[in-house]
Amino acid sequence: MADIRTIAAPELHAWSVAVRRGFLNPSEVDDSEQRRALTPLERTWGAFEGNRIVATLRSFPVQITLPGARAIPAAAVTQVTTTATHRRQGLAGRLIAADLAACRERAEPLSVLIAAEWPIYGRWGYGPATESQCFTVDTRRTRMAERSQASVELVDVSDFRRAAAQLYDRVQRRQVGEISRPDWFWDVDLGILALPARPEVPPAFHLLARNCAGTVIGAARYRVETTWDAMLPAATVTVDMLVSQDLDTDRALWGYLLSLDLVTEVVARDRPVDEVLPWLLTDPRRARASKRHDFLWCRVVDVPAALSARRYRVDGRVVLDITDSQGLAAGRYELTGGPQGSECAPTTRSADLSLPVTTLGAIVLGGFSLQHLARVGWAEEHRTGSLQAADLMFSTSAAPWSSTWF
C-alpha cells in the first residue's frame, strides 16, 4: 500500500513531475527552485510507492469572506492528481482525508477547492458554493448608459501588480466567497515569476481606474486579438481580470473597454451570476451571458466555528443534524443567528433538519437555496416550517462570487 505523507525539500521536483503527469503533461523540467517559495512543504502531500510519487495534493492558507463580511481561515486545496497507472486505488481519498485532518488541527474551519470534475469531491464532503459565468458584449450595438467620474490610465505590469493587489485586498474583505491572494499568486498570474513548466502568460494591457482624489478604485487586465474582415476591423478584447470597488468604477472600466477603437466584441470570463454590466448598457441584450458553471467548492471541517463566524439574513434558530462519512463535521448543532451575530454549538435537542456536510458546504456562503436542495434530496425537514426559516437565514442579498483560480 502506498505511503501517504508530506514531502521533503529534495522531493519537490519529483512531486512537481508527478503533478504534471497527473494532468497529462509529460514535461520533466526542473522548476523546483522557483516553486520552493510558493510551496509550503508541510502542506504538500504525496502518495509514495517506494521512492516514486504516484498521487499528489497541496494546500495553502487563505482567508475567505463569509456573509456579513466576516473572514475566516481556510485551506485552499489544489494539484490533486493521480498517475494514470494508479487510478481507482483510493489514493486521492487518502490524500484528502490526511489534509482535512491537518486542516482541523490547524484550526481552519473550511477547506475549499475548484473541482476539475463534479462527481469527485462530494464523496469527501465538498459542496458547490459559488458560480461564475461568461459575458460577451457586441460593442457595435451598445454603449454605457452613463459616464463615470473616474479616470483611467494604462500602466506597466509592475505598477499594476502593486496597485491591483492592494485594491483586491480591500474588495476581497467585503465580497462573500472571495479568498485572499498570496503575494506569489500575483507574480505567477501576471507572468512576473515564470515557471518553466507552465504555459507562458500572454502579453496584456493593464488598466487602473482612479477617483478624483487619485486613489486606485479599479483594475483590469485585458488582451486584444485583432482581425480584419473585408477591410473592416473585428478585434476581440478578452478580459482576464477586472476588480472594481463600486458601481462608478464598473462604469469607468467597462466604459473604457467597450469604447476601444477597432474592437467589435468584448469577452469577460469568470464573472458573477449577478453581474451588473448588462444594466449599465443602453441595450442590455447586447451583453450575452453564457457558460454558467460551479466554481468554488466548500467543505466545512468545524461546524461551530464556521457557522458562528458568518452572519444571517434574518434572526432565527435551527437545530441541524449533520452527517459526514469522514466524521469531521458529524453531529447535531443548534444555530442561533441573525444580522448582528450568531452562535453555534453541539446539542442534544431534536433536529429540525438533517443534511449531509456536502449540503452545508453548498449553503455556507449563501450561494444555493436550502429549499431547492431539499427538493432533490440534499436535506430533510423534521419540523414543519424549519426548512423555509433556515433557507431565509442562510440566504444572502447578493450572490457569493470567487474570481481566483488556484
N, C-alpha and C positions, 0 to 999 in steps of 0.2 A: 504494500500500500504506500502511496506517495506520502511524503512528509510535508506537512503544512507549517511554514514558519516565515518570519520576516527575513529579508536578505541582508547580507553584509556588503560593505563598500566594494570589495573586489568582484562581487557578483552582479553589479549594476549593469554591465554591458551584456552579460548573458541574459539577464532579466529583460532588458530592452529588446534584444533579438527575439525572445520568446513572445513579447507583446506584439511585435510586428508580424511574427509568424501566425499568431492567432488572428490577426486582421488581414491575413493573406498577402502580406508584404514580405518579399524574400530578402530585403536588404539586411546586411550584416555589418554595416558601417558602425564604427565605434564613436558614439556621441556621449559617452558616459561623463566626460569632463563638463560638457555643457549642461547635462541633466542633473549633475550632482547637487547643484544649488537649489533646484526646484523639486527634488525628490526626497522627502523625509523617509529615511530607511526604516525607521521604527513603525511606519505605516505602509510599507511596501512589501507585499506578500508574494510568495511563490509556492507552487506545489513541486516538490523535488522528487524525482525518481533517480536515485543515486545522486550524481552531480548535475543532472540535467533538469532544467526548469520546463515543466510541461503545462503549467497554468499560472496565471498572474492576476493580481488585483492591487490597486493602490488607492489610498485615500489621502486627503489633505484637509486641514481645518479651515472652516469658513464660519461666517455669521450669516444667518438667514432671517429675513424680516417677516414676522408674523402679523396677523391683523391687530390693529392698534399701534402699528409702528414699533413693535417690540422685537428686538433682535435676540436670538439665542444661538449658542454654538451648535454646529452640525458637522458631520463628516461627509465630505464630497467624495463619492466613490467613482473611480474611473479605471480604464485599462483592464477591464475584466475579460480575460481571454482564456481559451483552452486550445492547445495544439490539436490539430485535426485527428491525429492518431490516438488521442486520449479523451475524446468526447464520450459522453454517456457513462462516465465513471464517477459522477458526483463531485468532481474537483471544484467546480465553481461554487457549489453549495457549501463545501467545507471552507473555502476561502472567505465567502461572505459571512458565514457563521463566526469565523475567527475575527473578522474585522468588526462585526456587530458586538461581539463580546468585549473587544477592546474599546469600542465606542462607548459602551456602558461604563467601563472602568474610567474613561476619560471624562465622564460626566457630560457627554454630548447627547442631548435628548433626541436628536434626529439624525438619520442618515439619509442622504439624497444622492440621486444619480440621474443620468439620462439613459433611458433604456434603448439599446440597439434593436431589440425585438420585444413586442408586447408580452408574449406568453412567458417570458423567462422569469421576471422578477417578482410577480405576485406571489409565487410559492414561498418566497422568503420575507413576505410581509410588506413589500413596497407597493404603493398605490399611486396612480397618476394624479398629480396635484395641480399642474398648470397646463395651459395650452398656448400654442402660437399659430400664426397664420402668415400668409404672404399677401402683399398688396402690389398690384400693377396699375399704374396710372397712365392714361393716354394724355400726354401734355398738350396735344394739339386741340383738345376739345374742352379743356377746363383750366381754371387758374384759381388762385386763392381768393376767397370772398372778401377778406380784409387784409390790410397790410400790417406788418409788425413794426413796433417801435425799436426793436433790437437791431444792432448792426452785425454784419457777418464778415469774416476775413479768412482767407486761405493761409495756412501756416505750415511749417515743416513738421516732420513726424516727431521730432524730439520735443518741440513746443506743444504739439498736440498731445503727446503721451502724458506730459506733466499736467496740463490743464484738464484733459478728459478724465484722468484718474481721480483728480480732486473733485471734479463735478460728479462723477459716478458715485463716489463715496457718499456725497450728500443726497443724491437721488435714491441710492440703494437703501438708505436708512428709513425711507418712508414708502418705498414700493414693496408691497406684500409679494413675497415669492422670490425677490432678488437676493442673490448671495454676494458676499464681499469678494473682491478680486485681489489675490496676492500680487505683489509687485511683478513677479515673474510672468504672470498672465499677460500683462500689458506688453512686456518685452517680446514675448513669443508671438502674441496675436498680431502685433504691428510689424513683426519682422526685424525688430531691433536685435533680438537674440535669435540667431539662425541655428536650427537643429538639423544637422546633415541628413537625418533620416526622414524629416518632414518635408512636404512639398514647399517650395519657395513661396513666400507671401507675395501676391501680385502687387505691383505698384498701384498707388491710390492717391486721391486728393484728400486733404484733411482740412475740415472747416470748423471754425469756432464762432459762436454767437455771443455777443456781449450786450448787457443792458446799458442804460445811459450813464451809469456810474463806472463802466468799464469792467464789471465783473463778468466772468465767463458763466453763461447760463445754458449753453447748448453746445453739442459737439457732434459732428458727423464725419464718417469716413466713407468715401464712395469711389467707384471705378466707372470708367466710360469705355464702351465698345462702339467705335464709330464705323458706320456703314453708310453706303450711298445706294440709292435705287433710282436708276434713270436720271442721274444728276440731282436727285433730291436727298437731303440729309435724313438719316433714320438711325440716329445714335440712341443707345440704351444706357441709362445710368443704373448701376446696381449699388444699392445702399448696404454696406456691410455692418455699419454701426450708426445708431442715432440715439443720443442721450439728451433728454430735454427736461428742463427744470419746471416749466409751466406752459400754459396754453399759448402765450405770446411767443415763447421760444419755438413751439411747434410751428407757428405761422412763419417765423423767420427762417428756420431750417428748411421746411418743406417749400416755402415760397422761393427760396434760392434754387433748390434742386429742380423744381418744376419749371423754372424760367430760363434754364441754361440754353444757350444757342445750339442749334443743330440736333437737339435732343427731342425725340418723339415719345419716349417711354421711360418711366422710372419704375424700377422694381425694388421692393423692400421686403426682405425675408425676416422671419422671427419677430413679427410684430404682435402686440397683444390682441386678444379677441375683442376687446372694446376700444380698439384704435380710434382716435378722434379724427384722423386725416380726412375721411370722406365728408365729415360735417364742416370742414374748413374750406371746402371747394365750392365753386359756383355751380358745379354739376357733380354731385356725389356719385352718380352712376359710373363716372369715368375712373373711379378707384375700385378695381375689381378684386375682391377677396378670394383667395384660393389656398389650397394645401393646408387646411387646418389640421393640426395634429397635437397629440400629447407631447409634453416636453419634460419638465422636471417631475421626477417621482420622489415621494417621501416615504420614509419608514420610521414610525415612532418607536423609539427604544425605551424611553422613560415617559410613561403616560402622565403622571402627576406633574413632572417638570414641564413637559410640552404644553399641556392644556392649561396649566396655571399661568404660563408666560403670555399667552395670547389674550386678546380682548374679544368680546362677543357683541353682536349687533343689538341684542336686547337682553334684559335681565331674565335669568331663568335658572332652573335646577333640573338635572337629569342624572340618572344612575345608568352607567354604561357597563355592560358585560363584554369584555374584550377577549376574543380567542386568538391565540398565537402559537403556531406549531413550533416555533423556536423557543417559546417560554419567556421571552424577554418582557413582553408587554401584557401577558395574560393576567386577567384578574377582573374584579368588579370595582368600579371607581365612581364616586359621587362628585359631580362637577357642578359648582355654583358660580355663575359668572354673568358679566354684563359689560357695558362700555367702560366702566370705571375700574374694573378689576375682576379677578377670578381666583378660585381655589379649587383644587382637585386632590382627592386623597382616596386611598382604598376604603372600602366599606363592606358591610355585611347586609346592607339593605337590599330589598328585592330589586331586580334590574328592570328599568323602563325599556331599554333597548339592548339587543345583542348584535354585535357586529365583529367581523374579523379585523385584525390590525391593518390589513390591506385597505379596508374601507376608511378606517381612521386616517390613514395616510392620504387618502383622496379628499378628505374634507377638512384636514387640519389647517389649510390655507384659505379655505372658503371657496375653492375653485369648482366644486361639484355639489349638487343638491343631494342631501341625505335622503329626501323623499324619493327622488329619481332613482338613486342607487338601491333603495329598498324595493322598488318596483321590480328590479331584476335580480332580487335575492341577495343583495350585498348587505342587508340589515334586516332585523326583525323587531317589530314593535310588540311589547308586552303590556303596556299601559296605554289605553286609548288617549290620543292627543299628544303623547310624548314625542312621536316622530315629527309631527308638524312643529312643535315647540323647539325641539333640538335643531331641526333644519333651519329655522329662523335664527336661532342663536349663532350657529356656525356660518351663516351666510355673510357675505360682505357686499358693500355698495359698489365696489369696483372689482373687476376680475384680477386675481393674482397673476403675476407675469414674471417670468425669468428669461433673461436675454443672454445668459452666459453659457457658452459651450465649454465643456471640460471633459 
